Amino acid sequence: MFLGNDGVRVMKRVIGLPGEHVQVSEAGDDRLLIDGVPLVLSDSVDKKFIRYGNLTDRKPVACNDGYYVLGDFTSDSDDSRFNGPVPPSRIIGRAWLIVSPWKRGGGGR
């Protein structure tokens, strides 16, 4: 969880860590790569709208000292593709409980 530009608490999935590079595969399969290694995304992530914002041209996006975040509903998510990596100073917590969907529910992850 982090604070958005307007101070609202936002929950997104962290996919890129400080020092890493995020990009979309040039092979035409629109897979996400972290430092050139394919990333396996959870089934809860809508993968068909990944190549937008700073991932459009398939060039690596540096996380620098921030965290690259991606929303699960990629067709309508205000995330790092449009705002860049989230600086550590805006990180305020992490998810510790899944309440939906029920089959993935639980705590302590």
N, C-alpha and C positions, 0 to 999 in steps of 0.2 A: 504494500500500500504506500502511496506517495501523495504529496500535495500537488494538485494541478496548478497551473498558472493563476487561477482565480482563487486559490486557497481551499478548494473542495477536495475531499479525500477521494482518491481514485484507486481502483484495484485493476491491475493488468498482470499479464504473464511476463516474467523476465526471461528473455531469450539470449541476450548478449551481456557479458560482464565487462568491467573495466579492462581495457587493453585489447579486447577482441574486435574483430571486424565481422559485420553482418552483411550478407548479400544474397541475391537470388541467383540460382544456377544459370549459367549461360547455355546449358544444354537444351533449353526450351521446355523443361519439365516444371519450372517455377518452384523448385525445392529451395528451402532456405539453407544457407551455408554459414557456419561459424568458423572463421579462419580456414575456409576451404573445405571443411568437413560437413557433410549433410546432417541436418538436424531433424530428428524424428519428433514431430509434434503430436500432441495428444489428439485423440479423435474429437475432442470438444472444440478444437480450433477449426474454423471455416477457412480452408486452405486456398480456395479459388480466387480470393481477392488480396493475396499477399503482395503482388507486384504493383504497388502504388506509392505515391510520395517519393521519399528518397531512395526507394528500392526499384523505381521504374526503369532506370538505365542499366540495372544489373551490376553496377560497380560497387565495390566494398564500401560500407559506411563504418567509419571508426567510432567505437564507443568511447574512446579516450578514457576519461576517468568516470564516466557515467554508466548507466544501465539501459540497455535497449529493451523497451517493453512493447508488447503486442497484445491487442485485445482479442478475445476468442471470436467475436463476431466481426471479422475483418472488413466486411463491406461497410460497416458503420462504426468505426472505432477511431477516436482521436488519440493516436499513440505515437511512438517514436518515428514512424514512417513520415509523420508530418511535423513533429515537434523536436526531433532529435532525442538523443539519450537523456535520461533523467539523472540530474546530478545527485550524488550521495546525500547532500544536505537536505534534499526534499523527500528522502525515504523515511517513512515513519513506522513501518511495521511490515509483517508478512502474514499471509493467510495461515491459519492453524486449524481451520475447520471447514469442511465441505458439506453444505446442506442440500445442494441440488446439483446434478441429479442424484436421487436416492442411492443408486447402485455404487456411486463413487463417494458417498458420504462417509464422514469419519473425521477424526482429529489427529493431531500429532505428526503431520507430514512435514 
